[in-house]
Amino acid sequence: MLRYIHAYDLQKFPHLAATMFRDRADQFKTRLDWDVAVNHQGEERDQYDACDPLYVIWQQPDGSHGGSMRLMPTTGRTMVNEIFSHLNDGRPLRSARIWESTRFCLSRTAARNVAGALILGGTEFMRGQGVSHYAGVFDRRMVKIYRRLGFSPEIIGSQGEGRARICLGLWTYTEEVYRTVREKAGISARRSRHWYNLSLGQPVAPVANQEALPA
């Protein structure tokens, strides 16, 4: 199932949180060889994890992390404004309706539809909170993945060539995008909104087999 958890609430989900940060280390340091710090517990954390972000997390049936991404309002500290502002000619992206999306991560054991579920979770949050855009920096390999999942960004800046190319993208929310992402994820609107409401809204009637991710 999808969970939407603020950083200050991660303590309520110790196993989920620990496996998320360890999976981030596995993906970003071990597999992608990014210049990130890994602590003595084998977890990848950075300074923005201390800024009370919201995490959209796929929780597997055993309670462990299957995939996640980190969301932060651009009215506060963000990577796009502090580290990658050169990709937007030094102009900051700041608006209550623009949030930053970073640290898109999948566990090695994640089912094949978890990526689509996370993208759906991101659009469900936009729908529920009145967010119009996400901003984020990604590498070249993600372009095809975002297209396949039904939520492609507009590239507003880039740097580098070939495999080293990084891009600053802006994702725009529309109801059509929400429907497309939901269809590609294979998750009903009722189920998606139920998961969102359990975390951030008013609880709704239970949905059968909510732990199962449709094939």
Secondary structure, 3 states (H helix, E strand, C coil): CEEEEEHHHHHHCHHHHHHHHHHHHHHHHHHCCCCCCECCCCCECCHHHHCCCEEEEEECCCCCEEEEEEEEECCCCCHHHHCCHHHHCCCCCCCCCEEEEEEEEECCCCCCCHHHHHHHHHHHHHHHHCCCEEEEEEECCHHHHHHHHCCCCEEEEEECCHHHCEEEEEEECCHHHHHHHHHHHCCCHHHHHHHHHHHHCCCCCCCCCCCCCCC
